[in-house]
Amino acid sequence: MTGHHRGRRVVTLLLTLFLAAAAAMFGVGPGPSASAANGWWNPTARPVPDSQIDVTGAPFTGTDANGKVRGFVDAHNHLMSNEGFGGRLICGATFSEQGVADALKDCPEHYPDGANALFENVTGGANGHHDPVGWPTFKDWPAHDSLSHQQDYYAWVERAWRGGERVLVNDLVTNGLLCSIYPYKDRSCNEMDAIRLEAKKSYELQDYIDRMYGGSGKGWFRIVTDENQAQKVVAQGKLAVVLGVETSEPFGCKQILDVPQCSQADIDRGLDELYGLGVRSMFLCHKFDNALCGVRFDEGTIGVAVNAGQFLSTGTFWQTEQCAGPQADNPIGLPTAQAASLLPAGVSLPTYDNGARCNTRGLTSLGEYAVRGMMKRHMMLEVDHMSVKAANRAFEILESDAYPGVISSHSWMDLQWTERLYKMGGFIAQYDHSADGFVAEAHRTKALRDQYHVGYGYGTDMNGVGGWPGPVGADASNAVKYPFTSADGGSVIDRQVTGDRTWDINTDGLAHNGMVPDWIEQIRLSGGQDVVDDLLKGAQSYLDTWHATEQHRPGTNLAAGTSAGASSSEWNPFISYKPGRAADGDRSTRWASDWSDDQWYQVDLGAAHTVHQVTLDWERAYGREYRIEVSNDGSTWQTVWSTADGNGGLDTAVFTPVSARYVRMHGVHRGTGWGYSLYEFQVIGT
């Protein structure tokens, strides 16, 4: 051993002793079980050889005086994506019963020099060649700019946990089209088959780690299916793992030439199956428009390539329109020869008006059914990747029922909706940008977090082909000095070593999941101590959202099936637009008024009730300016809510609780040349 390494070990030992003394002095330290000879956090049977962890000290445990836990949240990770995409897009595995050498090996077609590593070469991870050898040398991978190599080896996840991470969302992921066009695969491209396999492998990983610690339930990696389980796991100082889903065609819900390829029954079966697998959060669309929702476009040249994939998957290109509000989807780039080469002969990539930044496709009727199905099952909805139009409608549905289960996990939501999400009780995590960039964005939203008393998270998107922060250089102002103290102050963290390779955040960037503690230290050094403090509140904040989601109970719609009346009803010889059609619980029917401004619609609740909310589900003929009025005799009316800037969709009018038998919408000005038309008019109260 060199003198340099001996010196570093002395420093590490001194830091460890200092921290132990400080813990005794200030009452900050490990839980009661930490007195075990080898520390409960150290396995008794780790495979040999294996990766090092290079963290010294006990993981923090317990709760504060208010019963709250602490710790970081990785709200967006893909532990098992090597099992998706046909099995050969992400090379290397999170674990292997045969050991590290088998887990961390490249895909066979990458040998001998990476020339056939098509995805790696196309995405810029290598200049046409790379050294495919993983264990033990790791000359070229994993790396911050390698998109096709394993970043979530279990020991690297363990190091992130030891550095303070306490909640990890493992999004089961795949893409059927990418699988089908990629020439190397060893399994089916069926997306649901991949999701099932990734869930199975996640539970196998839990068992694998448990065996190192002496048996079932003893390891640090705990898959949780409810918030109470998660709270207990985090309080024990272990890692609570939540299963999510991010895929382009959930339940087989793709669309071909705008024709849905699934039904409501498929959605119910799919949601029930996923829930049974332990999935508690999910995306409804990803990358390509599907039968549930339109997507938020990828940007620039990547967007052009994904748009070509959109055509191959659905038979249609993205279509854009001017945005209805300040929110916008990402701008699609100009056609490229590379993207055009993906298309059949005679098919050309479209160009788009710079002023039309929004996807025309929003949340479909099947998508609305899926959102309500998730609410019924108390699941959390991921709104990242939804088009502005789709996300807005999803927000309206959630807001109409005061449903808090909404997540933005990796910076794909329009940032102008940050407060809207916080108001609902949701949780936000930022993509793991460079330390400086992460701090800047975190500071931009700091006042809102303080206002709503919420913590913060990061979404690493490891194994998610996204790209990660590169090296800043050893002389940078925010260069990490090794060894350093963990964010909670209870551990010492040194450079991470796997096999013959030593990683350094300053010179390697965020190459794999084990470097997350180093990246967090770089955030602190970038003027972000307050950001790190908010990140340490992230675990409790995420669990608060989950708890509120589980406890949610829908409000009582007092208007269902009641007697309804209106100032007028549009006449049609084939379809009835009578008032009762907006109180029948059926969104395929509606009430419609004559084509003039001063119109009203009302329901008779049969007796006086305490009411506090009215939800109006508008057809395209919506009210621009209208009032919600209440009465106990049907003659004398009191205005409890009004708007002069209605924009259609789903409006939720919340007001101070009031006793009323009659409730009505009184239209003042229409939003279109038609009259007023409602699919449903709901009155929420007791």
C-alpha positions as CSV (number, residue, x, y, z in Angstrom):
1,M,0.0,0.0,0.0
2,T,1.3,3.4,-0.9
3,G,2.0,6.2,1.6
4,H,-0.8,8.2,-0.1
5,H,-3.4,5.5,0.8
6,R,-2.0,5.1,4.3
7,G,-2.4,8.9,4.8
8,R,-5.9,8.9,3.6
9,R,-6.9,6.1,5.9
10,V,-5.4,8.0,8.9
11,V,-7.5,11.0,7.9
12,T,-10.6,8.8,7.6
13,L,-10.0,7.2,11.0
14,L,-9.5,10.5,12.7
15,L,-12.7,11.9,11.1
16,T,-14.6,8.8,12.2
17,L,-13.4,9.2,15.8
18,F,-14.2,12.9,15.8
19,L,-17.8,12.2,14.5
20,A,-18.3,9.5,17.2
21,A,-17.2,11.9,19.9
22,A,-19.5,14.6,18.5
23,A,-22.4,12.2,18.4
24,A,-21.9,11.3,22.0
25,M,-21.6,15.0,22.9
26,F,-24.6,16.3,21.0
27,G,-26.9,13.3,21.2
28,V,-26.8,12.5,17.4
29,G,-25.9,9.0,16.7
30,P,-27.0,5.5,15.5
31,G,-30.0,3.7,16.8
32,P,-29.9,1.1,19.6
33,S,-29.1,-1.8,17.3
34,A,-25.9,-0.1,16.1
35,S,-24.0,-1.5,19.0
36,A,-23.6,-4.9,17.3
37,A,-20.0,-5.8,16.9
38,N,-19.9,-5.4,13.1
39,G,-22.7,-2.8,12.8
40,W,-26.2,-3.9,11.7
41,W,-25.6,-2.1,8.4
42,N,-22.7,-4.3,7.4
43,P,-23.6,-7.7,5.8
44,T,-22.4,-10.9,7.4
45,A,-22.1,-12.7,4.0
46,R,-21.2,-10.3,1.2
47,P,-20.0,-12.1,-1.9
48,V,-16.3,-12.1,-2.5
49,P,-15.0,-10.4,-4.6
50,D,-17.4,-7.4,-4.7
51,S,-17.6,-3.7,-4.9
52,Q,-16.5,-1.6,-2.0
53,I,-18.9,0.8,-0.3
54,D,-16.3,3.3,1.1
55,V,-18.6,4.8,3.7
56,T,-17.7,4.6,7.4
57,G,-20.3,5.2,10.1
58,A,-23.7,4.1,11.2
59,P,-26.7,5.1,9.0
60,F,-28.9,7.5,10.9
61,T,-32.2,6.2,12.3
62,G,-35.2,7.2,14.2
63,T,-37.5,10.3,14.1
64,D,-37.5,13.8,15.5
65,A,-39.6,15.0,18.4
66,N,-42.6,15.3,16.0
67,G,-42.3,11.8,14.7
68,K,-40.9,12.8,11.4
69,V,-38.2,10.9,9.5
70,R,-35.4,12.4,7.5
71,G,-33.4,11.4,4.5
72,F,-33.1,11.9,0.7
73,V,-35.5,10.8,-2.0
74,D,-34.5,9.5,-5.4
75,A,-37.9,9.9,-6.9
76,H,-37.0,8.5,-10.3
77,N,-34.6,5.5,-10.8
78,H,-34.7,2.4,-13.0
79,L,-33.0,-0.4,-11.1
80,M,-34.0,-3.1,-13.6
81,S,-34.1,-1.4,-17.0
82,N,-31.5,-3.9,-18.2
83,E,-34.5,-6.4,-18.2
84,G,-36.5,-4.1,-20.5
85,F,-36.1,-3.0,-24.1
86,G,-35.5,-6.6,-25.2
87,G,-32.8,-7.2,-22.7
88,R,-29.8,-5.9,-24.6
89,L,-30.1,-2.1,-24.5
90,I,-28.8,-1.6,-21.0
91,C,-25.8,-3.8,-20.5
92,G,-24.9,-5.3,-17.1
93,A,-27.2,-6.2,-14.2
94,T,-28.1,-4.8,-10.8
95,F,-27.1,-8.1,-9.3
96,S,-26.2,-11.7,-10.2
97,E,-26.3,-14.9,-8.1
98,Q,-23.0,-15.7,-9.9
99,G,-21.4,-12.5,-8.5
100,V,-20.1,-9.1,-9.6
101,A,-18.1,-10.4,-12.6
102,D,-21.2,-11.8,-14.1
103,A,-23.4,-8.8,-13.2
104,L,-21.0,-6.1,-14.5
105,K,-20.2,-7.4,-17.9
106,D,-21.0,-5.8,-21.2
107,C,-23.5,-7.1,-23.8
108,P,-22.0,-9.8,-26.0
109,E,-22.3,-7.7,-29.2
110,H,-20.1,-5.0,-27.6
111,Y,-17.1,-7.2,-27.8
112,P,-14.3,-6.9,-28.7
113,D,-14.1,-3.1,-29.1
114,G,-17.6,-1.6,-29.0
115,A,-18.0,-1.3,-32.7
116,N,-21.3,-3.0,-32.6
117,A,-22.6,-1.1,-29.6
118,L,-25.2,0.6,-31.8
119,F,-27.2,2.4,-29.1
120,E,-24.0,3.5,-27.2
121,N,-22.5,4.9,-30.4
122,V,-25.6,6.7,-31.6
123,T,-26.2,8.3,-28.2
124,G,-22.6,9.6,-28.0
125,G,-21.3,7.6,-25.1
126,A,-18.4,6.4,-27.3
127,N,-16.7,7.5,-30.5
128,G,-17.6,4.3,-32.3
129,H,-15.5,2.2,-29.9
130,H,-15.2,1.4,-26.2
131,D,-13.5,-1.1,-24.0
132,P,-16.3,-3.5,-23.2
133,V,-14.6,-5.0,-20.1
134,G,-16.5,-4.1,-16.9
135,W,-15.3,-5.9,-13.8
136,P,-12.6,-5.4,-12.7
137,T,-11.1,-2.7,-14.8
138,F,-14.1,-0.5,-15.9
139,K,-11.9,1.5,-18.3
140,D,-14.8,3.1,-20.2
141,W,-18.0,2.3,-18.2
142,P,-20.1,3.1,-16.3
143,A,-19.6,6.8,-17.2
144,H,-21.7,10.0,-16.9
145,D,-22.1,10.0,-20.7
146,S,-22.6,6.3,-21.3
147,L,-26.3,5.6,-21.8
148,S,-26.2,1.8,-22.3
149,H,-24.3,0.5,-19.3
150,Q,-25.5,-0.5,-15.8
151,Q,-25.4,2.3,-13.2
152,D,-27.4,0.7,-10.5
153,Y,-25.3,-2.3,-9.3
154,Y,-26.7,-3.1,-5.9
155,A,-23.5,-2.1,-4.0
156,W,-23.7,1.3,-5.6
157,V,-27.3,1.7,-4.5
158,E,-26.1,0.6,-1.1
159,R,-23.6,3.4,-1.1
160,A,-26.3,6.0,-2.0
161,W,-28.3,4.6,1.0
162,R,-25.3,4.8,3.3
163,G,-24.9,8.4,2.2
164,G,-28.4,9.4,3.4
165,E,-30.9,8.2,0.8
166,R,-34.0,6.7,2.5
167,V,-36.6,6.5,-0.3
168,L,-36.1,5.3,-3.8
169,V,-38.7,5.0,-6.5
170,N,-37.9,2.1,-8.8
171,D,-39.7,2.9,-12.0
172,L,-40.2,-0.3,-14.1
173,V,-39.5,0.9,-17.6
174,T,-39.4,-0.2,-21.2
175,N,-40.3,0.9,-24.7
176,G,-41.8,-1.5,-27.2
177,L,-40.9,0.4,-30.3
178,L,-37.3,0.9,-29.3
179,C,-37.1,-2.8,-28.5
180,S,-38.6,-3.7,-31.9
181,I,-36.2,-1.6,-34.0
182,Y,-33.1,-2.4,-32.0
183,P,-31.4,-5.4,-33.7
184,Y,-30.1,-7.1,-30.6
185,K,-32.6,-8.6,-28.2
186,D,-33.2,-11.9,-26.4
187,R,-36.8,-11.6,-25.3
188,S,-40.3,-10.3,-26.2
189,C,-40.9,-6.6,-26.8
190,N,-44.3,-6.7,-25.0
191,E,-44.2,-3.9,-22.6
192,M,-46.3,-5.5,-19.9
193,D,-44.2,-8.6,-20.0
194,A,-41.1,-6.5,-19.3
195,I,-42.8,-4.7,-16.4
196,R,-43.8,-8.0,-14.9
197,L,-40.2,-9.3,-15.2
198,E,-38.7,-6.1,-13.7
199,A,-41.0,-6.3,-10.8
200,K,-40.0,-10.0,-10.2
201,K,-36.3,-9.1,-10.4
202,S,-36.8,-6.3,-7.9
203,Y,-38.2,-8.7,-5.3
204,E,-35.4,-11.1,-6.1
205,L,-32.9,-8.3,-5.4
206,Q,-34.5,-7.8,-2.0
207,D,-34.1,-11.5,-1.3
208,Y,-30.5,-11.5,-2.5
209,I,-29.6,-8.7,-0.1
210,D,-31.6,-10.3,2.7
211,R,-29.4,-13.4,2.5
212,M,-26.3,-11.3,3.0
213,Y,-27.8,-10.1,6.3
214,G,-29.0,-13.4,7.7
215,G,-32.5,-14.0,6.3
216,S,-35.8,-12.6,5.2
217,G,-36.5,-9.0,6.2
218,K,-33.0,-8.3,7.6
219,G,-31.5,-6.4,4.7
220,W,-31.4,-2.7,4.1
221,F,-33.4,-2.9,0.8
222,R,-37.1,-3.0,1.6
223,I,-39.9,-2.9,-1.0
224,V,-42.8,-1.1,0.6
225,T,-46.5,-1.1,-0.5
226,D,-48.0,1.4,1.9
227,E,-46.9,4.6,3.6
228,N,-46.9,3.1,7.1
229,Q,-44.4,0.4,6.0
230,A,-42.3,3.0,4.4
231,Q,-42.2,5.2,7.6
232,K,-41.1,2.2,9.7
233,V,-38.4,1.3,7.2
234,V,-37.0,4.8,7.1
235,A,-37.1,5.1,10.9
236,Q,-35.1,1.9,11.0
237,G,-32.4,3.6,8.9
238,K,-33.1,1.4,5.9
239,L,-34.1,2.2,2.3
240,A,-37.8,2.2,1.4
241,V,-38.2,1.2,-2.2
242,V,-41.4,2.2,-4.0
243,L,-42.3,0.5,-7.3
244,G,-43.5,2.7,-10.1
245,V,-44.1,2.3,-13.9
246,E,-42.9,4.4,-16.8
247,T,-43.7,3.0,-20.2
248,S,-45.2,4.2,-23.5
249,E,-48.0,1.7,-23.8
250,P,-49.3,0.7,-20.4
251,F,-52.0,-2.0,-20.5
252,G,-51.4,-2.2,-24.2
253,C,-53.0,1.2,-24.6
254,K,-51.2,2.3,-27.8
255,Q,-53.0,4.1,-30.6
256,I,-52.7,3.4,-34.3
257,L,-53.9,6.1,-36.7
258,D,-55.7,7.7,-33.7
259,V,-57.6,4.4,-33.0
260,P,-57.2,3.2,-29.3
261,Q,-56.0,-0.3,-29.0
262,C,-57.3,-0.8,-25.5
263,S,-60.6,-0.5,-23.5
264,Q,-61.7,0.5,-20.1
265,A,-61.7,-3.2,-19.1
266,D,-58.0,-3.4,-20.2
267,I,-57.2,-0.5,-18.0
268,D,-59.0,-2.0,-15.0
269,R,-57.3,-5.3,-15.4
270,G,-53.9,-3.6,-15.9
271,L,-54.3,-1.3,-12.9
272,D,-55.3,-4.3,-10.7
273,E,-52.4,-6.3,-11.9
274,L,-49.9,-3.5,-11.3
275,Y,-51.3,-2.9,-7.9
276,G,-51.0,-6.5,-7.1
277,L,-47.3,-6.4,-8.1
278,G,-46.8,-3.6,-5.6
279,V,-46.8,-0.6,-8.0
280,R,-48.0,2.6,-6.3
281,S,-47.1,5.3,-8.8
282,M,-47.1,5.5,-12.6
283,F,-46.9,7.5,-15.7
284,L,-49.8,7.2,-18.2
285,C,-47.7,8.2,-21.3
286,H,-44.0,8.4,-22.1
287,K,-42.3,9.6,-25.3
288,F,-45.1,8.7,-27.7
289,D,-48.8,9.7,-27.8
290,N,-50.9,6.8,-26.8
291,A,-54.6,6.0,-26.2
292,L,-54.5,7.7,-22.8
293,C,-52.7,11.0,-23.4
294,G,-50.5,13.2,-25.5
295,V,-46.8,13.6,-24.5
296,R,-44.7,16.6,-23.7
297,F,-42.3,16.6,-26.7
298,D,-38.6,15.9,-26.4
299,E,-36.6,19.0,-27.5
300,G,-34.5,19.8,-30.5
301,T,-32.8,17.0,-32.5
302,I,-33.8,14.4,-30.0
303,G,-37.3,15.5,-30.4
304,V,-37.1,15.0,-34.1
305,A,-35.8,11.5,-33.7
306,V,-38.6,10.7,-31.1
307,N,-41.2,12.2,-33.5
308,A,-40.0,9.7,-36.1
309,G,-40.5,7.0,-33.5
310,Q,-43.9,8.4,-32.8
311,F,-44.8,7.8,-36.5
312,L,-43.5,4.3,-36.4
313,S,-45.4,3.5,-33.3
314,T,-48.7,5.3,-34.0
315,G,-48.8,6.0,-37.7
316,T,-49.1,9.7,-37.0
317,F,-46.6,12.5,-36.3
318,W,-47.0,14.9,-33.4
319,Q,-49.4,17.8,-34.1
320,T,-49.1,21.2,-32.5
321,E,-51.3,24.2,-31.8
322,Q,-51.0,27.5,-30.0
323,C,-51.0,27.1,-26.3
324,A,-54.0,28.2,-24.4
325,G,-52.0,29.6,-21.5
326,P,-48.4,30.4,-20.4
327,Q,-47.4,26.7,-20.1
328,A,-45.9,25.1,-23.2
329,D,-44.4,21.9,-24.4
330,N,-40.8,21.6,-25.5
331,P,-39.9,23.0,-29.0
332,I,-39.3,20.3,-31.6
333,G,-36.2,20.7,-33.7
334,L,-35.8,20.8,-37.5
335,P,-35.8,17.6,-39.5
336,T,-32.4,15.8,-39.7
337,A,-31.2,13.2,-42.2
338,Q,-30.5,10.8,-39.3
339,A,-34.1,10.9,-38.1
340,A,-35.5,10.8,-41.7
341,S,-33.6,7.6,-42.3
342,L,-35.8,5.9,-39.7
343,L,-38.9,6.4,-41.8
344,P,-40.4,4.4,-44.7
345,A,-39.7,5.7,-48.2
346,G,-42.0,8.6,-49.2
347,V,-42.6,9.7,-45.6
348,S,-41.2,13.1,-44.6
349,L,-40.7,14.6,-41.2
350,P,-42.9,17.6,-40.6
351,T,-41.8,21.1,-39.6
352,Y,-43.6,23.2,-37.0
353,D,-44.7,26.8,-36.4
354,N,-42.5,28.3,-33.7
355,G,-45.6,29.9,-32.3
356,A,-47.4,26.6,-31.9
357,R,-45.7,24.9,-29.0
358,C,-48.4,22.7,-27.5
359,N,-49.4,19.1,-28.4
360,T,-53.0,19.0,-29.7
361,R,-53.5,15.8,-27.9
362,G,-54.5,16.0,-24.3
363,L,-56.0,13.5,-21.9
364,T,-58.3,11.2,-23.7
365,S,-61.5,9.8,-22.4
366,L,-59.6,6.5,-21.7
367,G,-56.9,8.6,-20.0
368,E,-59.5,10.2,-17.8
369,Y,-60.8,6.7,-16.9
370,A,-57.3,5.7,-16.1
371,V,-56.7,8.7,-13.8
372,R,-59.9,8.0,-12.0
373,G,-58.9,4.4,-11.8
374,M,-55.7,5.3,-10.1
375,M,-57.5,7.6,-7.7
376,K,-59.9,4.7,-6.8
377,R,-56.9,2.6,-6.0
378,H,-55.1,5.4,-4.1
379,M,-52.1,5.4,-6.5
380,M,-49.9,8.4,-7.2
381,L,-50.0,9.9,-10.7
382,E,-46.7,11.0,-12.4
383,V,-47.4,14.1,-14.5
384,D,-44.0,14.4,-16.1
385,H,-44.0,13.5,-19.8
386,M,-47.7,14.5,-20.1
387,S,-48.4,17.2,-22.7
388,V,-49.5,20.6,-21.2
389,K,-53.0,19.9,-22.4
390,A,-53.1,16.4,-20.8
391,A,-51.4,17.5,-17.5
392,N,-53.9,20.4,-17.2
393,R,-56.9,18.1,-17.5
394,A,-55.3,15.6,-15.1
395,F,-54.8,18.5,-12.6
396,E,-58.4,19.5,-13.1
397,I,-59.6,16.0,-12.3
398,L,-57.4,15.7,-9.2
399,E,-58.3,19.2,-8.0
400,S,-62.0,18.5,-8.4
401,D,-61.7,15.7,-5.8
402,A,-59.0,17.3,-3.7
403,Y,-56.7,14.4,-4.5
404,P,-53.1,14.9,-3.4
405,G,-51.5,12.0,-5.2
406,V,-49.5,13.8,-7.8
407,I,-45.8,13.7,-8.5
408,S,-43.3,15.5,-10.7
409,S,-40.2,13.4,-10.3
410,H,-37.5,14.5,-12.8
411,S,-38.1,18.0,-14.2
412,W,-40.4,17.2,-17.1
413,M,-43.4,19.2,-15.9
414,D,-43.8,22.8,-17.0
415,L,-42.2,24.7,-14.1
416,Q,-45.0,27.2,-14.0
417,W,-47.2,24.5,-12.5
418,T,-45.0,24.1,-9.4
419,E,-47.3,26.0,-7.0
420,R,-50.4,24.3,-8.5
421,L,-48.9,20.9,-7.6
422,Y,-47.9,22.0,-4.1
423,K,-51.4,23.4,-3.4
424,M,-52.7,19.9,-4.1
425,G,-50.3,18.3,-1.7
426,G,-48.0,16.7,-4.3
427,F,-44.3,16.2,-4.3
428,I,-41.6,17.5,-6.7
429,A,-38.1,16.2,-7.4
430,Q,-35.6,17.8,-9.7
431,Y,-33.5,15.9,-12.3
432,D,-30.0,15.5,-11.2
433,H,-28.5,18.4,-13.1
434,S,-25.0,19.7,-12.5
435,A,-24.5,20.8,-8.9
436,D,-24.6,24.5,-9.9
437,G,-27.7,24.1,-12.0
438,F,-29.5,22.0,-9.4
439,V,-28.8,24.7,-6.8
440,A,-30.0,27.5,-9.0
441,E,-33.3,25.8,-9.8
442,A,-33.7,24.8,-6.1
443,H,-33.2,28.4,-5.1
444,R,-35.8,29.5,-7.6
445,T,-38.5,27.4,-6.0
446,K,-37.3,27.7,-2.4
447,A,-39.9,30.3,-1.3
448,L,-42.7,28.0,-2.5
449,R,-41.3,25.0,-0.5
450,D,-41.1,27.2,2.5
451,Q,-44.7,28.5,1.9
452,Y,-46.1,25.0,1.7
453,H,-43.7,23.4,4.3
454,V,-42.4,20.7,1.9
455,G,-39.1,19.1,1.3
456,Y,-37.3,18.4,-2.0
457,G,-36.1,15.5,-3.9
458,Y,-33.9,14.5,-6.8
459,G,-34.6,12.1,-9.7
460,T,-31.4,10.5,-10.8
461,D,-33.0,8.7,-13.8
462,M,-30.2,6.1,-13.5
463,N,-30.3,3.5,-16.3
464,G,-32.8,5.9,-17.9
465,V,-30.7,6.9,-20.9
466,G,-30.8,10.5,-19.8
467,G,-27.2,11.7,-19.4
468,W,-25.7,12.9,-16.1
469,P,-23.5,15.7,-14.7
470,G,-20.0,15.6,-16.1
471,P,-16.7,16.3,-14.2
472,V,-16.0,19.8,-12.9
473,G,-12.3,19.2,-12.5
474,A,-10.1,18.8,-9.4
475,D,-9.5,22.6,-9.2
476,A,-13.1,23.7,-9.5
477,S,-14.5,25.9,-6.7
478,N,-17.0,23.2,-5.9
479,A,-14.6,20.3,-6.2
480,V,-15.2,17.7,-3.5
481,K,-12.3,17.1,-1.0
482,Y,-12.1,13.4,-0.1
483,P,-12.9,12.1,2.4
484,F,-15.9,14.2,3.4
485,T,-18.6,14.0,6.0
486,S,-22.1,12.9,5.0
487,A,-24.9,15.4,4.9
488,D,-26.3,14.2,8.2
489,G,-22.9,14.5,9.8
490,G,-22.8,10.8,10.9
491,S,-20.6,9.1,8.3
492,V,-17.3,9.6,6.5
493,I,-17.3,9.0,2.7
494,D,-14.3,8.4,0.6
495,R,-13.7,7.8,-3.1
496,Q,-15.7,4.8,-4.4
497,V,-13.8,1.7,-5.5
498,T,-15.1,-1.2,-7.5
499,G,-12.5,-3.7,-8.6
500,D,-9.4,-1.9,-9.9
501,R,-11.3,1.3,-10.6
502,T,-11.6,4.3,-8.3
503,W,-14.2,6.9,-9.0
504,D,-13.9,10.6,-8.2
505,I,-16.9,13.0,-8.7
506,N,-14.5,15.8,-9.7
507,T,-12.9,13.8,-12.6
508,D,-15.6,11.3,-13.5
509,G,-18.9,13.2,-12.9
510,L,-22.0,11.3,-11.8
511,A,-21.0,8.0,-13.3
512,H,-23.2,5.6,-11.3
513,N,-25.6,5.6,-8.4
514,G,-22.9,5.2,-5.8
515,M,-21.7,8.7,-6.6
516,V,-24.9,10.3,-5.4
517,P,-23.5,11.2,-2.0
518,D,-20.5,12.8,-3.7
519,W,-22.8,14.8,-5.9
520,I,-24.8,16.0,-2.9
521,E,-21.6,17.2,-1.3
522,Q,-20.9,19.1,-4.5
523,I,-24.3,20.7,-4.2
524,R,-23.4,21.8,-0.7
525,L,-20.1,23.3,-2.0
526,S,-22.0,25.1,-4.7
527,G,-23.7,27.3,-2.2
528,G,-26.4,24.8,-1.5
529,Q,-26.4,24.0,2.2
530,D,-30.0,25.1,2.4
531,V,-30.8,22.9,-0.6
532,V,-29.2,19.9,1.1
533,D,-31.3,20.7,4.2
534,D,-34.5,20.7,2.0
535,L,-33.3,17.4,0.4
536,L,-33.0,15.9,3.9
537,K,-36.7,16.7,4.4
538,G,-37.5,15.0,1.2
539,A,-38.3,11.5,2.6
540,Q,-40.9,12.8,5.0
541,S,-42.4,15.1,2.4
542,Y,-42.8,12.3,-0.1
543,L,-44.3,10.0,2.6
544,D,-46.7,12.8,3.5
545,T,-48.0,12.9,0.0
546,W,-48.3,9.1,-0.1
547,H,-50.1,9.1,3.3
548,A,-52.6,11.8,2.2
549,T,-53.2,9.8,-1.0
550,E,-54.0,6.6,0.9
551,Q,-56.2,8.5,3.3
552,H,-58.1,10.3,0.6
553,R,-61.9,9.7,0.5
554,P,-63.9,11.2,-2.4
555,G,-66.5,13.9,-1.6
556,T,-70.2,13.1,-1.7
557,N,-71.9,14.3,-4.9
558,L,-75.2,15.6,-3.6
559,A,-76.4,16.4,-7.1
560,A,-76.3,12.8,-8.4
561,G,-79.7,11.7,-9.6
562,T,-81.5,14.9,-8.3
563,S,-84.1,16.9,-9.9
564,A,-82.5,19.4,-12.3
565,G,-83.8,22.5,-14.1
566,A,-82.5,25.1,-16.5
567,S,-83.5,28.4,-18.2
568,S,-83.5,26.5,-21.5
569,S,-82.5,23.3,-23.3
570,E,-81.2,23.1,-26.8
571,W,-83.6,21.2,-29.0
572,N,-82.4,18.3,-31.1
573,P,-84.7,15.7,-32.8
574,F,-82.2,12.9,-32.2
575,I,-80.4,13.7,-28.9
576,S,-81.8,15.0,-25.6
577,Y,-80.0,17.8,-23.9
578,K,-82.5,18.1,-21.0
579,P,-81.2,19.3,-17.6
580,G,-81.2,15.8,-16.0
581,R,-78.5,14.7,-18.4
582,A,-75.9,16.7,-16.4
583,A,-76.9,15.0,-13.1
584,D,-76.9,11.4,-14.3
585,G,-73.3,10.4,-13.7
586,D,-72.7,9.7,-17.3
587,R,-70.2,11.7,-19.2
588,S,-71.5,10.6,-22.6
589,T,-74.6,12.7,-22.0
590,R,-74.9,16.5,-21.4
591,W,-77.2,19.4,-20.9
592,A,-77.0,22.3,-23.4
593,S,-78.7,25.7,-23.3
594,D,-80.0,27.9,-26.1
595,W,-77.4,30.1,-27.8
596,S,-77.5,33.2,-25.6
597,D,-75.6,34.6,-22.7
598,D,-78.0,34.9,-19.8
599,Q,-78.7,31.2,-19.0
600,W,-78.8,29.1,-15.8
601,Y,-78.7,25.5,-14.7
602,Q,-79.7,24.3,-11.2
603,V,-80.3,21.2,-9.1
604,D,-82.7,20.6,-6.2
605,L,-81.0,18.6,-3.5
606,G,-84.3,17.8,-1.9
607,A,-83.4,19.2,1.4
608,A,-80.9,21.7,2.9
609,H,-77.3,20.4,3.0
610,T,-74.0,22.0,3.9
611,V,-72.2,22.4,0.5
612,H,-68.7,23.7,-0.1
613,Q,-67.8,22.9,-3.7
614,V,-69.3,22.7,-7.2
615,T,-67.6,20.9,-10.0
616,L,-68.5,21.8,-13.6
617,D,-67.4,19.5,-16.4
618,W,-67.9,21.6,-19.5
619,E,-68.4,20.5,-23.1
620,R,-66.7,22.8,-25.6
621,A,-69.5,25.3,-25.1
622,Y,-68.3,26.7,-21.7
623,G,-69.0,29.7,-19.6
624,R,-66.5,32.5,-19.7
625,E,-68.2,34.5,-17.0
626,Y,-70.6,32.8,-14.5
627,R,-71.6,32.7,-10.9
628,I,-72.4,29.8,-8.5
629,E,-75.5,30.7,-6.5
630,V,-77.3,28.9,-3.7
631,S,-80.8,29.2,-2.2
632,N,-83.0,27.5,0.4
633,D,-86.3,28.4,-1.3
634,G,-85.5,28.5,-5.0
635,S,-86.3,32.3,-5.2
636,T,-83.8,34.2,-3.2
637,W,-80.2,33.5,-4.4
638,Q,-76.8,34.2,-2.8
639,T,-73.6,34.3,-4.9
640,V,-70.9,32.1,-3.3
641,W,-68.4,32.0,-6.1
642,S,-67.8,33.7,-9.5
643,T,-65.3,33.9,-12.3
644,A,-64.9,36.2,-15.3
645,D,-62.1,34.2,-16.9
646,G,-63.4,30.6,-17.3
647,N,-61.5,28.6,-19.9
648,G,-63.6,25.4,-20.1
649,G,-62.6,21.9,-19.2
650,L,-63.2,20.9,-15.6
651,D,-63.9,23.9,-13.3
652,T,-63.8,23.4,-9.5
653,A,-65.5,26.2,-7.5
654,V,-64.6,26.0,-3.8
655,F,-66.2,28.3,-1.3
656,T,-67.0,28.7,2.4
657,P,-69.4,26.0,3.5
658,V,-73.0,27.1,3.3
659,S,-76.5,25.6,3.9
660,A,-78.5,25.3,0.7
661,R,-81.2,23.2,-1.0
662,Y,-80.8,24.7,-4.5
663,V,-77.5,25.2,-6.3
664,R,-77.1,26.7,-9.7
665,M,-74.7,28.0,-12.3
666,H,-75.8,31.4,-13.6
667,G,-74.1,32.2,-16.9
668,V,-73.3,35.8,-17.7
669,H,-71.1,35.5,-20.8
670,R,-70.4,32.5,-23.0
671,G,-66.9,31.4,-24.0
672,T,-68.0,30.4,-27.5
673,G,-70.7,31.2,-30.0
674,W,-72.8,28.3,-28.7
675,G,-74.7,28.3,-25.5
676,Y,-73.6,26.6,-22.2
677,S,-73.2,22.9,-22.1
678,L,-72.3,20.6,-19.1
679,Y,-71.4,16.9,-19.1
680,E,-71.8,16.9,-15.3
681,F,-72.7,19.3,-12.6
682,Q,-71.6,18.1,-9.2
683,V,-72.3,19.5,-5.8
684,I,-70.0,18.4,-3.0
685,G,-71.0,18.6,0.6
686,T,-72.5,16.7,3.6
